[in-house]
Amino acid sequence: MSTSYPVSESFSNLLVTNVTAQNIDEAIGFALRPDDIQLKTILNRAFNTRSTCQRIQAINWWVATIKCTEGDFQQQLSPEEKQLLQSNHTFRISISEDLAPFAFFDTTGQFSGSMSDILELVRLESGLKFKVVRSRSIATSIRELDNQEVDLNVMGETETRKRQYLMSKPIFSSLTP
């Protein structure tokens, strides 16, 4: 999917999407470096605390309206995962500029879109910290992950990518209504 998304301060511009392959159901989630098993488990556990409807609402609504219950989430974690959270590590996530409306940068350079809301939900639920690295393209974002310049990025799940990366639980599908 190729997307052109002009963003103004009022967000009143039109979304123009060019879909090269129609009606392909592609799971969209986070791709992580192959050695980040604990981070993958934490992300998946955070996603599992929410129903499909709640994840879809997070895509469409500003996440600040969602209340999180940290205690329930923390009880699901292994000692190693708790240790990772307690390390206070900031995870670098590469965000491609061409992923609107899932992820984009507004006129002030602020990371926005549904994936921004999902990351905020994960941050509130888990306590994970993220630093957004702005990338020019999906190819650049993938190269940054391959070169271990970042810890994760946003990408669609394919059989090839599943063999190359750890994939989080899909957050939604490209065919999600």
Stockholm file with secondary structure:
# STOCKHOLM 1.0

chainA/1-177         MSTSYPVSESFSNLLVTNVTAQNIDEAIGFALRPDDIQLKTILNRAFNTRSTCQRIQAINWWVATIKCTEGDFQQQLSPEEKQLLQSNHTFRISISEDLAPFAFFDTTGQFSGSMSDILELVRLESGLKFKVVRSRSIATSIRELDNQEVDLNVMGETETRKRQYLMSKPIFSSLTP
#=GR chainA/1-177 SS CEEECCCCTTCCSCCEEECSSTTCCCEEEEEECTTCHHHHHHHHHHHHTSCHHHHHHHHHSCGGGCCCCHHHHHHTCCHHHHHHHHTTCEEEEEEETTBTTTBEECTTCCEESHHHHHHHHHHHHHCCEEEEEEESSHHHHHHHHHTTSSSEEEEECCHHHHHHSEECCCSEETTCC
#=GC SS_cons         CEEECCCCTTCCSCCEEECSSTTCCCEEEEEECTTCHHHHHHHHHHHHTSCHHHHHHHHHSCGGGCCCCHHHHHHTCCHHHHHHHHTTCEEEEEEETTBTTTBEECTTCCEESHHHHHHHHHHHHHCCEEEEEEESSHHHHHHHHHTTSSSEEEEECCHHHHHHSEECCCSEETTCC
//
